[in-house]
Amino acid sequence: MAQVELLKAFECEIILSFTECSVFCLCVVGVRCSTESSPTSPHVPVRSVSDSGPESGCSQDGVRYFSVMWCKVSNKKHKRWEGDAILVTRGRTATLKDMEGKDIGKGSGYKVSELASLHEGESLKIGGKEVEVMGVISAEDFARGRCFQEVQLETEETTGRTAAPPPCRFVSKPFCRPMQLGRAEQQGAKPQEEQSCKPRHDPLAPGALVMPRPSPSHQWSCNKSGLPVVDVVVDPYLTTHLRPHQRDGLLFLYECVMGMRATGRYGCILADEMGLGKTLQSVALAWTLLRQGPYGGKPVAKRVLVVTPGSLVQNWGAEFNKWLGRERISVFTVDQDHRIEQFVASPLHNVLVISYEMLLRSLEQVEFGLIICDEGHRLKNSSIKTSSALSGLSCTRRIILTGTPVQNDLQEFYAIIEFVNPGILGSSAAYRRVFEEPILRSRQPSSTEEEKELGEERAAELSRLTSLFILRRTQEIINRYLPPRLDWTLFCAPSPLQLELYQHLLSHRVFRACLQGSTQTQTHLACITALKKLCNHPGLLHSTIKEKTDSGSVESSIYEGLVDLYPESYASGGLSTADSGKLLVLSDLLTAIRHQSPSDRVVVVSNYTQTLDLLQDMCVHVGYTFCRLDGHTPTSQRQRLVDNFNSPYSKNFLFLLSSKAGGVGLNLVGASHLVLYDIDWNPANDIQAMARVWRDGQRKTVHIYRLLTAGTIEERIFQRQVSKQGLSGTVVDLGKGADHTSFSTSELRDLFSLTDTPSLTHDLLHCSCSMDGSQPSDRPCQLGRQGDRGGAAQKHLSMSELMQWRHFSGDTPTFSDPYLDHARNHITFAFQSTISHVTQ
């Protein structure tokens, strides 16, 4: 006992001293004292009040933010805490928010001093709930929404400094076989495992593309077996084809799927614009992961899944074979003749290409090391079966390829981010309250300065969270590798029959009812569709009249009295090219191309199958050879059609293409002319269609022709495209989501009008050019559009891009284009721009 007491006395030497103030000071030497703090939430950034002072976390306007625990008000001594929350105090009021940003309690009438002196450990009653303060949250963390995030994003650079180093290992000497007597021992012999762990390709070779080595923290978390780190070098067979931006893109993809950019995150989005080689970058990544890995050289993936639109399944198979050769890789493409079960049973194939439509079949039995989703913006709706099926796969390495910006709709943006990196933005409800609602509220004209500031902060934080795994480059990168592109917007004179039918429709009672606001959205869309069909050709409207006359619906009443205006030849199914201004221009244009450049080929794009039928009849009548791809073309035949058309030995002069079935992803570089016969509400769809011919592999100068009927609804749609106003991207085809589409009276009044002018768009520009195609100088660029009736002020929309194009009147002596000069008889006006690396 005496020894124990001596030890205690030695460890705890107590010195008592009486000071002048009669205060006892207790100094404990050799004893480590600690105070037990209140339990804190693992996902809320908290600072101790004692460390930062009573005013820490206070914003400039006196608002303070606290991390708290809450429960229902109770007199019990031991509280039963129900969850974490955020307490916001301002003046004499307090608001309690749950971890999804939802208000769950409000209180007012507090003493200002009571809220101002609130500190850690204190309690407060608010809205039937009792809270206990755990710590202070900085104003910046609240403004950026970090206090609501359950997942704190840490990059490799950050974690590399704080991660625990690998433990010291006592590595025994490698086993050596017994040596024969008298044989000298080999000096410097290396273990067999180390000798075999060499890079698959020479990292020091000229032009070698070497992937980044994993950081120490990455090795600690992912290399549990202690395998040697080996350089991952992209196959030189592929490297020779990669352009600088594609090499950068491949590095980005590799870092993301290996978890090197964000700890525990293995997904990414490659959102390059069309034509930058997203497919080649993906093929290079897949091939690299199938053959190599940073730890011991073991491959990262055994099998790769590529999900793509049905029209591109065979194209992906062809791309793998094009860049790697059939002898290097075996790709299994799923179609009517090749089932998933065959892939599962076959050990030979390590890449599966399947359409979104066929994906719903069972894939759970197959393990994939990498998933690539082409045109991945299709997954923007997380509730559809395709998204659920893909999300259900165990593979964490997920890549979305899309040429469409994904940041336009915040809910769709969340769905895509949630697919590639689940949980990084929290739950859907938390994301909506923390990010979506404040950002949208800040963009409203009626928003306060505080709401605008909060929205900007939340948008900046959302960008910070996602920028690590989203890469988007524009087409300017590749323009210098492509031949020049001439874009023409041609305004075509409507035929006398088109004018008569158009005026009859606009004076119809259904159209007048639309302008008075007494009809439904479904009727608005029916009227718009009727006008668009008439602009393509009166024959399309005549076919609709025969189908709708007996239905008795409001839509069918639009066509009352129209049949009497048609020539008798229409009753027998005869169509005249002269009855459509656009068809006349197209016919003359094709004749000029055929005669002046017999080896050139043309792609004609339309949104409507009926229009393609009309164009097909014209080809048969004139004698043009053609092929056609639309929604009825079997998936298994689509790639064969494309390959045959692109072949230098192809005899087809025309490729008739449906924008919905083939406007995305197809490579039609066999053609150097593309005609957009009708216009789409969404400019992105037209841009996608243009990219079919002006892309990598094109050798000739590309001519793009967009046809518009002058003074009609097509010009109004074009104006909205260029000015990026109003209806772009919101209008859908009849029967598809029509309940969610609406038009204001002023928009309908603008759409339902007919102007007798060579080009309404040029008139509204107030342009004073000579209209002879001379290069534009710095001229003012405003599009004036009349407002509502009643003397409303004129509204000006920026049109700077269109003002820098060359402007041609239909009466100008020459368009400086040999093809258009031959087709000028029915062109009233033209805009032209040139994209060329020479002019950049």
C-alpha positions, 0 to 999 in steps of 0.5 A: 500500500505504501508503494502505491501511495508513493507512485500516486504521489509521484504521478500527481504532485499537488502544489497548493499555494495561497495567492494575494487574492486568496485563490487556491491554484490547483496544478496537476502534473503528469495527469492529462485532463480532458472534458467530455464534450457533447456529441456532435453530428458527423456531417455538420461543420462545427466550430467551438464557441469558446475558440471563436468567441461569442460572435463567430458565425455571425453574418454582417446582418446579425444572423447567426447559425448553430448546429443543434440537436432537437427533440420534442419539449419534455420535462424529463431529465434525460432527453431523447434526441431525435436528430440533428438540425440547423438553428438560424437566429435573426434579431428576436426570431429563430428558425429550425431547419432539418438536414434537408433544409426544410423548416421544422420550427419557428419562434419569435419574441425572444429577447435579443440578448438571449439569442445573442448570447446563445452558446454551446451547451445551452438549450432553447425552445422553439415551435414545440421543440427543444434544441441544444446547441452543439456548435457554431456554423460560419456564415460562409458554410451556411451560404454555400450549403455545406452544413447540410451536406452529409458527404464532405467532398475531399480530393486526393490532394487534400486527403493525401496530406492527412491520410494515415501512412501505410503500416511498416511491414517486415518483408521477408527475403524472397525464396531462392531456389537451392543453388548447385554446388560450385555455381556462383550466386546471381547478383542482384536477382529480383523476385519473380513477381517484381520481374513480371510487374513491368509496364505493358508499354514503354513509358519512356517512348516518344509520345507515350501517354502515361496515366498518373500514378496513385497517391500514397493515400490512394495506395493505402486505401486501394492496394491492400495486397501491397502490390508494386505500383506500375506505370499505366501506359496507353497502347501506342496503337491508340496514342498515335490517333489521339489529338491533344484535347483527346489525350487530356480527356483520357487523363480526366476519365482515368483519374475519375474512374480510378477515384483519384479526383475525389475520394471514394468517387468513381464516376464522371461526365464527359460533356464535350460538344459533338465531333470532339471524339468522345467515342475514341476517348472512351474506347481508349479508356476501356482498352486500357482498363481491360489490359492494365492497372496501377497495382501489379499491372493487374487489369482494373476491369474484366468486362465493360458495358456500353449502353447507347441509343438503338441506332448507335449499337452497331456504330459502337461495335464498328468504332471498337474494331476501327481503332483496335482491330478485330484481332485485339478485342472481341465486342458483343453487340446485342440485337434481335439475333444476338441475345444477352444470354450468349454474352453471359455464356461466352468467355471470349467477349469482354465488351458488351454494347446494348441499347437502352431499350434492350437493357431492361433484360436481366444483367444482374448476373454479369459483373462489369468493371466499367459502364459507359452510357452514350447520350447519357442525358437520357438518364435525366429522369431517375424514375424511368426503368432504364435508369433504375436498371443501370443504377441497380448494377454493382459497378461503381465506375460509371461514365456518361457521354453527352453533347448536350449541356446537362446544367440547364435543368437542376432536377435533371442535373441532379439525376445525372450526378446521382447516377455517376456519383451516388449520394454526393449531393445528398437526398433528392429532398435535401438537394431541392431545398438546399440548392435548387429552390434557392438558385431558382428563387434568386433568378426570379425578377422579384427576388430580394438582394439576400435571395440573389446572394444566397442563390449565387453562393449555392450555385457556386458551391454546386459547381465546386462539388461537381466540377471535379468530375465534369469536363466540357469542351467546345467545338472550337478545339477541333475546328482547326482540324476540319475543313471550312463549313458554310452555313446558309439560312435560306428564306423561300418564297411561299407558293400561291397555294400555300399563301391561300391556305395559310391565310384561311387557317389564320382566319379560322375560328379555332385560331381566333379562339386561341388568340382570345385565350379560350382554348387549351394547350392541346389546341394550340399545338394542333394549330402550330402543327398544321402551320408547320406541315403547310410550310413543308408542303400543302400535300401534308396538310391534305393527307391530314385532312382526310384522316381527321375529317370524320373524328369530330374533334376540335382539332379536326374542325381546323381543317373545315373548308380547306379541301375546297381550296386544293386543286383537283389533282390532290384528290387522286394523290398527285403532288406538285413540286411547284406548290411548295417554295422550300421543295422548289429550292431543294429541287433546284439545289439538288440539280445544281449539286448533281451537275456541278459536283457529281461525286458530292453527296447530300443528307436531307434531314426532317422531323417528320416521317410524312415529309420524308415520304414526300421527299422519297417520292420526289427522288423516285420521280427525278431518278435520284438514288437514295437511302433512308433511315427513320424510326421504322428502320431496323436497328440491325440495318442502320449501321450497314446503311451508314457504312454503305453511304460513306463508302467511296464506292456508294452509288447513293446520291441522297441520304434521307434522315429522320432527326429523331431516329438518326440526328444523334451520334451518326457519322455521315462524313460521306456527304459534304452537303446537308439540308435541314428541310424543317426547323426544330423548336430546340436549336440543340437538335438542329446543331446535332443534325448539322454535326453528322457531316461536319466532324472528324474524318470529313475532307471536303468543304461542308455546305449546310442549308437551312430552309425557312418559308419567309414570313411564316411561323418558321421564321418566328421559330428561327428568331427564338432559336437565334435570340435564345428566347422563350419557347426553345426547348419547351415545345413538344410534339403533339401528344408528348407531354402537351399538358406541361406546355403553355403559350402566352397570348402575345406568343401565340399572336406572334406565331399566328401571323403572316408577313409579306416580306422577303425576310421578316428576321432581317426587317426586325434587325433594322439592319442598314446593310447593302444586302449584297453579301458584303462583309459586315462592319461593326453595325448595331445588332438589335432585333425589334419585336412588337409587343402586345397590342395597345401601344406596348413599347417595342422590345429589343432582343440581342442578335449580335451573332446574326448581325455578323453574318453576311446578308443577301437579298434575293435580287442580288446578282450573285450569292458567291455560291455556284449551287445557290446561284442556280437555285436563286429563283425562289430564294427571297433572302439569305444569311451566310456565315463561314467557319474556317481555321483560316479565318480564326 
